[in-house]
Amino acid sequence: MWRSGINVNSHNQKYTRFCGYLKDCKVCPLQQQCMRKPPIKTGRQVQFKNDESRKKLSYIDKMKVKIDSPIGRRQYSKRLGCIEPVFGNITVNKGMNKLTLRGQTKVNAQWQLYCLVHNLEKLQNTMH
């Protein structure tokens, strides 16, 4: 669906309107949940009220909600155990607290070298 209007007035209320193309609605797997009858002439059109309850949350607030959920706590605890030590090792032990090269390809190569060194060190420690 695409947004066709932000402040659409209808019945003295402001709405944001979204429309779907007919060709997209015809092949959509969620069509039966979304529409009462199969589309013939036009696609789906939906409006949402623009009021205080629909204001956007900041990315920080969204992340707080995600992390505070039971699933988020479980996933974040896994991250703390497997991902954070890698970044800690690379930044503190290897001394990479900033990238020294410029340009996407050079930065990617530098980061991959640090990751390679980290993985080789892990392999060496598991072999002994």
KAPEGI-V272141 format. One record per run of one state. SS is the DSSP state (alpha for helix, beta for strand, coil for the rest). FROM is the first residue (numbers start at 1). LEN is the number of residues. If there is no record, write none. Layout:
SS FROM LEN
SS FROM LEN
//
This chain:
coil 1 1
beta 2 9
coil 11 2
beta 13 7
coil 20 2
alpha 22 6
coil 28 3
alpha 31 4
coil 35 10
beta 45 5
coil 50 2
alpha 52 3
coil 55 4
alpha 59 10
coil 69 1
alpha 70 13
coil 83 1
alpha 84 10
coil 94 10
alpha 104 24
coil 128 1
//
